[in-house]
Amino acid sequence: MTSQVLIDEIQQLLDSDLGDSALQLAELECRPRAFDKLVPAAERLALLRAYCRSLHAVKQHRTALRAITEFISGPVRGQLAAEDLEEVARDISDVRWTLGEHDMCLAQLRQIPRAHRTVRDVARMARSAAAAQSGEAAELYAELLRRQPNAGEALVFLSAHGGPRAADGSSYHDVASLTAARGMMQRLEYRKAAAELQRLARRQRANAQVVALQATCHYMLDERRKAHLLYERARALDAALVQEMGAYSGLLMQLGDTYAAYGLGSELLKADQTRPEGWIAMARYLQMSGQTQEALAIAWKAQALAPGCAEAYCAEGSIQLAGGSAEEAAEVFLKAHALARSAQTYRGVVEAHVRCGRYKEAFVHAKELAELMPAHAAALAMVGVVLSHSAEGHDKAARLLQAALDADPRCTEALAALASLHVASQQLDAAVALLERYLPDNETDDMYTRYADVLTLANELPKAAVNYTVALELNPANERAKIGFDRVDRLMHPSADDDDDVAEDAEQPDDDVADQRTGEFERSDMSDDEML
C-alpha cells in the first residue's frame, strides 16, 4: 500500500466518524513510516500529519504534540522546504490552541515570516494574544482589520480597546458605529441598536459579526422570525462564527427546534471546545430533550469555561425553572443579570420570582424593564403578568395586558396571561372571544392548545378536538395537546371502561367539575416556560 493510499484510507475513516479505527491503522502503518529515515522527507511529513489527525479525532492532543515535536526536532528539519516548516508551525499552533496554551500558540505562529502569514494566521495570533492578555493583541487585530475589512471580531476587540484611525477614516468610523450600537444594546435600546447595525451592515455587507448582533437585537425584541433569518445569514457568512451563538441557541429553544439546537451545539464544539457557546447550545438541546441533570452538568461546564458569560447562567436558570427549582433559578438569573443585563435576564428574574411567590421583587424588575423599553409590548405585558397574581391587581393587570395586545397583537405573553385571567374569573366566553380574535396573529401549537383548553372548559368539545389536532399538526411532540385531545375524545366517545368515570363525574355538582378543569388550565399555564 502506497503512502498516499494509506493517507486516503485514514481520511475516509475519519470522515465516517471512525476515529478509533483510523488511529489503529495510523499507529500500525503511518507512524513507523513517518520515522523511517529511508522515506523521503515530504512523504514522511504527510504520513505524520495523517497520524496526528487520527490522534486529534480521539482527543489525544498531547500525544499528537509529542509526535510532531519529536519529528521536527530530528534531522528531517533540514530536509524540509520552508513552506513545509510553516505548515508544521501551524499544526503545532493548532494543538497549542486546542490545549488552551495561547502564549505558546502565539510563539509558534511568530516563526512564520510576516509576508507568508495568511488571514487565518493573523486571526489566530490576535485571538491568542487577547487570550494571553498580551500587549500585541491590539496591533494584531489592527493588522487583521487591514487585511480583512469585514473582520467583525477585530471590530469588536478594537471597539472595546480603542481602534486605530485608518488613512481614510473608514475603519475608525466603523469601530465607532459598532461601539455605539453595543452601548445601545447594553442600555436595552434594541430598536436603535438594530438601526445603527443596519447602517453599518451596508458598509460591511459580508460582516457576520454585525449581522449576528442585529439578530440578537431582534431576538430581544421578540421578533423571532427575523432574528432566526439573521442568525442563519450570519452563519452562512462565517461558518466558524461563535459570537452571539449562545443567544441563538436560546432563540432555538423558544422556537422548540431541538434538531437545530443539537446541530448548532455540535458544530460549535467541533470548531472550539474552549468557548462556552457550544456547551450552552448543547445544554439547551438536552433541556428540550427532557435530560435535565445532563443539561445542568453541561451548563455548569460552560460557566467554568467562561465565568463572565451571562448566557451560560441564563441557560442554567431556564433548566432550573423547567425542573421546578425556582429558588435556584432566581439565584442564577440574578447572577446573569449582574454580569450583563438584557431583556432575557429581566424575564428570567421576573419569572423565577413569580414562581417563588415573591411578587414584590418580580414587580420591581418588571417595572424597571417596562421603563427601559417603554415601547415594547412584552415588557408592558410582564408587569401585567405579575399583577395578575394579586387579587386586587386583576383589573389593572387586565388593562395592561389589553394595552400590550393593542400595541402588538402578536404579544403571546399578554394573550396567554389575559386569557388565564378570564378563565380564573369564570369569564369563559370572554376568554374564547379573546383567543379567537388574536389567534390569527399567533398561530403556534402552544396558542392552539390554550384555545382548545378554554373550549374544553366551555364544553365546546368538538371545536376543542379540532384545535388540539391543529396544535399536534404544528408540533407532534406537544404533550399538553395530546393529553387534552385524549381527554376530549373520552368525553365525546366514552367507552365501556369509562362508564364508571362518567358516572362519577355525573355525581359531582357541575360547579365542582368546572372548578377542577379551570384549575387544570391555570396549572398548565403556569408550568409553561414561554417567557424564557
ChimeraX attribute file (.defattr): number of C-alpha atoms within 10 A of each C-alpha:
attribute: neighborCount
match mode: 1-to-1
recipient: residues
	/A:1	6
	/A:2	6
	/A:3	17
	/A:4	12
	/A:5	10
	/A:6	17
	/A:7	21
	/A:8	12
	/A:9	16
	/A:10	25
	/A:11	19
	/A:12	13
	/A:13	17
	/A:14	18
	/A:15	11
	/A:16	10
	/A:17	12
	/A:18	16
	/A:19	21
	/A:20	15
	/A:21	13
	/A:22	26
	/A:23	24
	/A:24	15
	/A:25	19
	/A:26	25
	/A:27	15
	/A:28	11
	/A:29	17
	/A:30	25
	/A:31	19
	/A:32	14
	/A:33	20
	/A:34	25
	/A:35	19
	/A:36	12
	/A:37	12
	/A:38	9
	/A:39	13
	/A:40	14
	/A:41	21
	/A:42	15
	/A:43	14
	/A:44	22
	/A:45	24
	/A:46	17
	/A:47	24
	/A:48	24
	/A:49	21
	/A:50	23
	/A:51	28
	/A:52	26
	/A:53	23
	/A:54	28
	/A:55	24
	/A:56	19
	/A:57	16
	/A:58	13
	/A:59	13
	/A:60	13
	/A:61	20
	/A:62	15
	/A:63	13
	/A:64	22
	/A:65	20
	/A:66	12
	/A:67	19
	/A:68	20
	/A:69	13
	/A:70	11
	/A:71	17
	/A:72	16
	/A:73	10
	/A:74	10
	/A:75	11
	/A:76	16
	/A:77	14
	/A:78	12
	/A:79	12
	/A:80	15
	/A:81	11
	/A:82	12
	/A:83	11
	/A:84	16
	/A:85	18
	/A:86	18
	/A:87	14
	/A:88	19
	/A:89	20
	/A:90	19
	/A:91	21
	/A:92	21
	/A:93	27
	/A:94	20
	/A:95	19
	/A:96	22
	/A:97	21
	/A:98	19
	/A:99	14
	/A:100	16
	/A:101	16
	/A:102	24
	/A:103	19
	/A:104	17
	/A:105	27
	/A:106	23
	/A:107	16
	/A:108	20
	/A:109	25
	/A:110	16
	/A:111	13
	/A:112	19
	/A:113	9
	/A:114	11
	/A:115	6
	/A:116	10
	/A:117	15
	/A:118	13
	/A:119	15
	/A:120	10
	/A:121	19
	/A:122	22
	/A:123	21
	/A:124	23
	/A:125	27
	/A:126	26
	/A:127	23
	/A:128	27
	/A:129	23
	/A:130	19
	/A:131	14
	/A:132	18
	/A:133	12
	/A:134	15
	/A:135	10
	/A:136	15
	/A:137	22
	/A:138	20
	/A:139	15
	/A:140	21
	/A:141	27
	/A:142	24
	/A:143	17
	/A:144	25
	/A:145	23
	/A:146	14
	/A:147	13
	/A:148	14
	/A:149	19
	/A:150	22
	/A:151	21
	/A:152	23
	/A:153	22
	/A:154	27
	/A:155	29
	/A:156	19
	/A:157	20
	/A:158	24
	/A:159	20
	/A:160	13
	/A:161	11
	/A:162	15
	/A:163	23
	/A:164	15
	/A:165	13
	/A:166	13
	/A:167	8
	/A:168	8
	/A:169	10
	/A:170	13
	/A:171	21
	/A:172	19
	/A:173	15
	/A:174	22
	/A:175	24
	/A:176	17
	/A:177	19
	/A:178	24
	/A:179	19
	/A:180	17
	/A:181	27
	/A:182	23
	/A:183	14
	/A:184	18
	/A:185	22
	/A:186	15
	/A:187	14
	/A:188	20
	/A:189	19
	/A:190	25
	/A:191	20
	/A:192	15
	/A:193	25
	/A:194	23
	/A:195	14
	/A:196	18
	/A:197	26
	/A:198	18
	/A:199	14
	/A:200	20
	/A:201	19
	/A:202	10
	/A:203	14
	/A:204	19
	/A:205	14
	/A:206	19
	/A:207	22
	/A:208	28
	/A:209	27
	/A:210	28
	/A:211	29
	/A:212	29
	/A:213	27
	/A:214	27
	/A:215	29
	/A:216	28
	/A:217	27
	/A:218	21
	/A:219	24
	/A:220	20
	/A:221	21
	/A:222	20
	/A:223	14
	/A:224	18
	/A:225	14
	/A:226	14
	/A:227	24
	/A:228	20
	/A:229	13
	/A:230	23
	/A:231	26
	/A:232	17
	/A:233	17
	/A:234	25
	/A:235	18
	/A:236	13
	/A:237	16
	/A:238	14
	/A:239	14
	/A:240	15
	/A:241	18
	/A:242	23
	/A:243	17
	/A:244	19
	/A:245	25
	/A:246	25
	/A:247	25
	/A:248	26
	/A:249	28
	/A:250	23
	/A:251	23
	/A:252	21
	/A:253	20
	/A:254	16
	/A:255	16
	/A:256	15
	/A:257	14
	/A:258	19
	/A:259	12
	/A:260	16
	/A:261	26
	/A:262	21
	/A:263	14
	/A:264	25
	/A:265	23
	/A:266	16
	/A:267	14
	/A:268	24
	/A:269	18
	/A:270	11
	/A:271	16
	/A:272	15
	/A:273	17
	/A:274	16
	/A:275	18
	/A:276	27
	/A:277	30
	/A:278	28
	/A:279	29
	/A:280	35
	/A:281	34
	/A:282	26
	/A:283	32
	/A:284	30
	/A:285	27
	/A:286	21
	/A:287	24
	/A:288	21
	/A:289	12
	/A:290	14
	/A:291	15
	/A:292	18
	/A:293	15
	/A:294	14
	/A:295	26
	/A:296	22
	/A:297	14
	/A:298	23
	/A:299	28
	/A:300	21
	/A:301	17
	/A:302	28
	/A:303	22
	/A:304	13
	/A:305	17
	/A:306	16
	/A:307	14
	/A:308	15
	/A:309	19
	/A:310	23
	/A:311	29
	/A:312	30
	/A:313	27
	/A:314	28
	/A:315	33
	/A:316	29
	/A:317	31
	/A:318	27
	/A:319	28
	/A:320	24
	/A:321	22
	/A:322	18
	/A:323	15
	/A:324	14
	/A:325	16
	/A:326	21
	/A:327	15
	/A:328	15
	/A:329	29
	/A:330	24
	/A:331	16
	/A:332	24
	/A:333	31
	/A:334	22
	/A:335	19
	/A:336	27
	/A:337	22
	/A:338	13
	/A:339	16
	/A:340	14
	/A:341	18
	/A:342	21
	/A:343	23
	/A:344	22
	/A:345	26
	/A:346	23
	/A:347	22
	/A:348	28
	/A:349	27
	/A:350	31
	/A:351	30
	/A:352	29
	/A:353	23
	/A:354	21
	/A:355	20
	/A:356	15
	/A:357	13
	/A:358	14
	/A:359	20
	/A:360	14
	/A:361	14
	/A:362	27
	/A:363	20
	/A:364	13
	/A:365	20
	/A:366	25
	/A:367	19
	/A:368	15
	/A:369	23
	/A:370	19
	/A:371	13
	/A:372	15
	/A:373	20
	/A:374	13
	/A:375	14
	/A:376	19
	/A:377	27
	/A:378	28
	/A:379	27
	/A:380	27
	/A:381	29
	/A:382	30
	/A:383	25
	/A:384	30
	/A:385	29
	/A:386	26
	/A:387	22
	/A:388	23
	/A:389	15
	/A:390	12
	/A:391	9
	/A:392	10
	/A:393	13
	/A:394	20
	/A:395	15
	/A:396	14
	/A:397	27
	/A:398	22
	/A:399	14
	/A:400	23
	/A:401	30
	/A:402	22
	/A:403	17
	/A:404	26
	/A:405	22
	/A:406	13
	/A:407	15
	/A:408	16
	/A:409	19
	/A:410	21
	/A:411	22
	/A:412	25
	/A:413	21
	/A:414	30
	/A:415	24
	/A:416	21
	/A:417	24
	/A:418	28
	/A:419	25
	/A:420	25
	/A:421	24
	/A:422	19
	/A:423	22
	/A:424	16
	/A:425	11
	/A:426	16
	/A:427	14
	/A:428	20
	/A:429	13
	/A:430	15
	/A:431	25
	/A:432	21
	/A:433	13
	/A:434	18
	/A:435	21
	/A:436	12
	/A:437	11
	/A:438	17
	/A:439	18
	/A:440	11
	/A:441	12
	/A:442	16
	/A:443	14
	/A:444	16
	/A:445	23
	/A:446	22
	/A:447	20
	/A:448	25
	/A:449	26
	/A:450	26
	/A:451	25
	/A:452	30
	/A:453	30
	/A:454	26
	/A:455	21
	/A:456	24
	/A:457	22
	/A:458	20
	/A:459	14
	/A:460	14
	/A:461	21
	/A:462	14
	/A:463	15
	/A:464	26
	/A:465	24
	/A:466	13
	/A:467	23
	/A:468	29
	/A:469	21
	/A:470	19
	/A:471	27
	/A:472	20
	/A:473	12
	/A:474	15
	/A:475	15
	/A:476	13
	/A:477	13
	/A:478	16
	/A:479	12
	/A:480	18
	/A:481	26
	/A:482	16
	/A:483	12
	/A:484	20
	/A:485	25
	/A:486	14
	/A:487	15
	/A:488	22
	/A:489	15
	/A:490	13
	/A:491	16
	/A:492	12
	/A:493	10
	/A:494	14
	/A:495	11
	/A:496	9
	/A:497	8
	/A:498	13
	/A:499	11
	/A:500	12
	/A:501	13
	/A:502	15
	/A:503	10
	/A:504	10
	/A:505	13
	/A:506	11
	/A:507	10
	/A:508	10
	/A:509	9
	/A:510	11
	/A:511	9
	/A:512	11
	/A:513	15
	/A:514	16
	/A:515	14
	/A:516	12
	/A:517	17
	/A:518	23
	/A:519	14
	/A:520	13
	/A:521	19
	/A:522	17
	/A:523	12
	/A:524	13
	/A:525	16
	/A:526	14
	/A:527	12
	/A:528	12
	/A:529	14
	/A:530	15
	/A:531	15
	/A:532	20
